Amino acid sequence: MSTPREHIPVVILPDHDAIAEAVAQEIIAYIQAQAAQKKKAVLGLATGSTPIGVYQKLVESHRRGMSFRHVITFNLDEYYPMSSDSLQSYQRYMHEYLFDHLDIPQDQVFIPTGDVPRDQVAMHCTWYEECIKQAGGIGIQVLGIGRTGHIGFNEPGSLPDTRTRLIRLDEITRKDAAADFFGEENVPLEAITMGVGTILDAQRILLIATGEHKAHIIKRAVEGEVSPQVAASYLQRHPNVTFYVDPAAGRELTRIKTPWLAEDPVDWTPTLAQRAVLWLCEQTNKPILHLQRRDYNEHHLYTLLETQPDVDALNKHVFEQIRAKIRERRDLFTGKRCVCFSPHPDDDVISMGGTLLHLAARENDITLAYMTSGNLAVFDADVLRQLDFIQLTLRDLQCAHQQFDSIADTIRTFLATKQPAQVDIPEIQAIKTNIRRSEAIAGAGTVGIPSHKTRFLDLPFYQTGQVKKNPIGEDDIRIILDLLNEVQPDVVFVAGDLSDPHGTHRMCKDAIERALQRDPRPRPEIWLYRGAWQEWEIDEADVFVPLSYDELSRKIQAIFKHESQKDVAMFPGAYDDREFWERVQDRNTATARLLDRLGLPQYYAIEAFVID
Ligand code: F6R
């Protein structure tokens, strides 16, 4: 339910799948209602990662017998310039995810064309608007939202009456698209998009957003003022719009983040009470035990005071709760069988290198399971360097080198003419895989885990050679289950990131969860860690593992072993130019500083975990 602070109705559903179901059901109901009146249904459609689940549901409904023959579709946008058969074109996306699996007649599908000559673009846009008008206007418009607040590609500065036109893409949007294009430099500078006015003309608008990286812009669009700086804020003026978000994308909304500032009465759960006290420390710049009754009263927290006998009891209670989360090396478990699942071959040390160091020293039996090969993120130049290394070594050591020389020739010829996003030949994929494997083994050794405890699962869902991955399948789950059977772990470490740029961490977590559900043994303890993109909030975390200066330095040494990801990573994620080790250093020392400011011991650095 929305609150008075929210100027757009927002529905928070548990996950992506529930949202896809709700949106698909509304679309299906609309199509059926139109069909009952012998009318066509006109849909406005979006691309990107967000609506894929909706399209899968629509395809499933067609397989169950639903007809889409009387549907007309208009897509929001297309990159410019863009040939329709290109890997990144929205034409291709729409056919792959939707149109190839439905019975919509070809002439009822409209997508802006990315390969019209520049001098005909304006005419093309006018024609597109005319087609929408002739179809009777859009009945339901599906939208995603960019981190700039764009809907369609209406970037900051777009006015409310804009129509379909050529626009220049914002820098953040181009960074977000960089992974799909194998580098920001390959992302087109422009796009053709329906205007804000075109979108606002739709009778009904459904905007979907999932993931923490959308949380700030959702709050801005829903609670902020209407402004050309955030095109989605114009949706506040539409009479029939609903935002569907998951808890991660909704987390910055006032009613979720600081419900004591929203109008409604607050249900003070222990977690919420803890969050409120930490928030109050931040607002007043005071440690927990210095907070006074006046601070609570002045910051809308008087009802929280009523939950404890007095202010000192409340302060002490929260202080003790946080202090109890700290586990120094001597407090960590010992002699247990552990599996640390690492989505890519460096997430283990990036995210929990310090804790691994402690756990190894505490004589736990740790298996490091690298879930994907990570070979997509290795630069071609590094392959060429390795070729030189192998060939020089084979010659110097007088080993038979003819067979390898011919492979090296094949590789060099391929790379000389390789196009952006072209899938590597198997020989190159193998070398890239081994570059990352050897780095992972070296990294593990640095935190005290021997090479025979490293396992490379090479999950098949990742092995497309492209940024776009296959869904998690039986084979992926079976491989994980086999490992669980073999090791029989007491404790399992899993990446709990929701904001990695290409979704691989989310998929890996999902695959582990599905394998654990099938495992008949008692569920092991699950520790969720976070990596290069984000950290657990103090109130969310269940465990803080302190690191000294030397321990953090050792962890950074382990990250340095991942040479192919150093200096410049291929998929660093948008909007952060720091190297992975720099982010780790900043993040781990920042968590320690936060605890210090709350009045807890002054550690040098801290890794945080949630126990699931
Ligand atoms: C796509 C579009 C964009 C996306 C937005 C979110 O047709 O118009 O507005 O909806 O950039 O993209 P994802 O879903 O990839 O986060």
Boltz pocket constraint, residues with backbone or C-beta under 6 A from the ligand:
constraints:
  - pocket:
      binder: B
      contacts: [[A, 45], [A, 46], [A, 47], [A, 48], [A, 49], [A, 50], [A, 51], [A, 76], [A, 77], [A, 143], [A, 144], [A, 145], [A, 146], [A, 147], [A, 150], [A, 151], [A, 152], [A, 153]]
      max_distance: 6.0
